[in-house]
Every structure is written in structure tokens, then in C-alpha cells.
């Protein structure tokens, strides 16, 4: 099964790192879901929750402030001013 490599980083630490089937984030373009095979994307995060649906069937929720999200080659990078696991 193809999975997304996900990394969410804040200035203090790596908040989340792992594999996921889907990542849902709120951007200035609206809420967007990323799955394996998604076209390259670069966007601005707005305050809200990032939902990461991991390959083991679990859901991880991470509250973020402003930042950026980039997806390329089945890899999702999220950079945020502040991030907290919910």
C-alpha cells in the first residue's frame, strides 16, 4: 500500500512524524485532503486542526497556528508557528 510520509514541525520540535493514508488541513484556499498521488501543492495554513489518518487506522489531531503545508512525491511537510497534539 502506498502511504504519505508526514512531518509536522514547530519551532520547538518535530510534533508528528509517520505514515498516513490521508492528511486534512485548513488553508487559505479552504479545507483540503491529501492522499497518496496528490499533485504537488504549497499552501498557507490557518489556525485549526490538522487531522492525520495513519496507516494503522488511527486518527491523530494536531492543533496548529499559522504556517505552511507542502506536498510533493507522496510526502507532506507542515510547518507551523505553534502545534499541539490534541
Residue pairs with C-beta under 8 A, 6 or more apart in sequence:
1 55
2 36
2 37
2 74
3 19
3 20
3 21
3 36
3 55
3 74
4 19
4 20
4 21
4 22
4 23
4 34
4 35
4 36
4 71
4 74
4 75
4 76
5 19
5 74
5 75
5 76
6 16
6 17
6 18
6 19
6 20
6 23
6 52
6 75
6 76
6 78
7 14
7 16
7 17
7 75
7 76
7 77
7 78
8 14
8 15
8 16
8 17
8 50
8 52
8 62
8 64
8 78
8 79
8 80
8 83
9 15
9 77
9 78
9 79
9 80
9 83
10 79
10 80
10 81
10 82
10 83
11 81
15 62
15 80
15 83
15 84
15 85
16 52
16 60
16 62
16 83
16 85
18 52
18 54
19 54
19 55
20 52
20 53
20 54
20 55
20 76
21 35
21 36
21 53
21 54
21 55
22 33
22 34
22 35
22 52
22 53
23 33
23 34
23 50
23 51
23 52
23 53
23 76
23 78
24 31
24 32
24 33
24 34
24 50
24 51
24 53
25 31
25 32
25 34
25 43
25 45
25 48
25 50
25 51
25 69
25 78
26 45
26 46
26 47
26 48
26 49
26 50
27 43
27 44
27 45
27 46
27 69
28 43
28 44
28 46
29 43
32 41
32 43
34 41
34 71
34 76
36 74
37 74
38 71
38 74
40 70
40 71
40 72
41 69
41 70
41 71
41 72
42 68
42 69
42 70
43 68
43 69
43 70
44 66
44 67
44 68
44 69
45 64
45 65
45 66
45 67
45 68
45 69
45 78
45 80
46 66
47 64
47 65
47 66
48 63
48 64
49 61
49 62
49 63
49 64
49 86
50 61
50 62
50 63
50 64
50 78
50 83
51 59
51 60
51 61
52 59
52 60
52 61
52 62
53 59
54 60
60 85
61 85
61 86
62 83
62 84
62 85
62 86
63 83
63 84
63 86
64 78
64 80
64 81
64 82
64 83
65 80
65 81
65 82
65 83
66 80
66 81
67 78
67 79
67 80
67 81
67 83
68 78
68 79
69 76
69 77
69 78
69 79
70 76
70 77
71 77
